[in-house]
Amino acid sequence: MTAEGIDAIRLALMYTLLLSAPILGAGLLVGLLVSLIQAVTQIQEQTLSFVPKIVAMLLVSIVLFSWLMAKLADFAVEMFTAF
């Protein structure tokens, strides 16, 4: 594998981490809050944690959609011009 190929893979992984971090972070925070509420109230319904996480992740995706697409476009331009 050449150095250019390794750089392209490294860049793709960095953009993947950058684009997925806010969405996954929102799911993590909401999941933590729901788990805390379940522990305090002793409600052990397994499906209760999924709906708030999905809604939060969807809302973060909608709010950050323009930023995500701008970063994705930057990645595409960088891939076509650098390599």
C-alpha positions as CSV (number, residue, x, y, z in Angstrom):
1,M,0.0,0.0,0.0
2,T,1.4,3.4,-0.9
3,A,1.6,6.5,1.3
4,E,-1.2,8.2,-0.7
5,G,-3.5,5.3,-0.1
6,I,-2.7,5.3,3.7
7,D,-3.3,9.1,3.8
8,A,-6.6,8.7,1.9
9,I,-7.8,6.0,4.4
10,R,-6.6,8.1,7.4
11,L,-8.5,11.2,6.0
12,A,-11.7,9.1,5.5
13,L,-11.6,7.7,9.0
14,M,-11.0,11.2,10.5
15,Y,-14.0,12.6,8.6
16,T,-16.1,9.6,9.7
17,L,-15.2,10.3,13.3
18,L,-15.9,14.0,12.9
19,L,-19.3,13.6,11.3
20,S,-20.6,10.8,13.5
21,A,-19.4,12.2,16.9
22,P,-22.2,14.8,17.5
23,I,-24.9,12.3,16.6
24,L,-23.5,9.5,18.7
25,G,-22.8,11.9,21.5
26,A,-26.4,13.0,21.6
27,G,-27.5,9.3,21.8
28,L,-25.0,8.7,24.6
29,L,-26.2,11.6,26.7
30,V,-29.9,10.8,26.2
31,G,-29.2,7.1,26.9
32,L,-27.4,8.1,30.1
33,L,-30.2,10.3,31.3
34,V,-32.9,7.7,30.5
35,S,-30.8,5.0,32.4
36,L,-30.5,7.3,35.4
37,I,-34.2,8.0,35.4
38,Q,-34.9,4.3,35.1
39,A,-32.6,3.5,38.0
40,V,-34.2,6.2,40.2
41,T,-37.8,5.2,39.4
42,Q,-37.0,1.5,39.2
43,I,-38.8,1.2,35.8
44,Q,-37.0,-1.5,33.9
45,E,-38.7,-1.3,30.5
46,Q,-36.1,-2.2,27.9
47,T,-37.9,-0.4,25.0
48,L,-38.2,2.9,27.0
49,S,-34.5,3.8,26.3
50,F,-34.7,3.4,22.5
51,V,-37.3,5.9,21.5
52,P,-35.7,9.0,23.3
53,K,-32.3,8.1,21.8
54,I,-33.7,7.7,18.3
55,V,-35.6,11.0,18.6
56,A,-32.5,12.9,20.0
57,M,-30.2,11.5,17.3
58,L,-32.7,12.3,14.6
59,L,-33.1,15.9,15.9
60,V,-29.3,16.4,16.1
61,S,-29.0,15.1,12.5
62,I,-31.7,17.5,11.3
63,V,-30.1,20.5,13.1
64,L,-26.6,19.7,11.9
65,F,-27.6,18.6,8.4
66,S,-26.1,21.6,6.6
67,W,-22.9,21.4,8.6
68,L,-22.6,17.7,7.9
69,M,-23.2,18.2,4.2
70,A,-20.6,21.0,4.0
71,K,-18.0,18.8,5.7
72,L,-18.9,15.9,3.4
73,A,-18.5,18.2,0.4
74,D,-15.1,19.4,1.8
75,F,-14.0,15.7,2.0
76,A,-15.1,15.0,-1.5
77,V,-13.2,18.0,-2.9
78,E,-10.1,17.1,-0.8
79,M,-10.2,13.5,-2.1
80,F,-10.4,14.6,-5.7
81,T,-7.8,17.3,-5.5
82,A,-5.2,15.7,-3.2
83,F,-5.0,12.2,-4.7
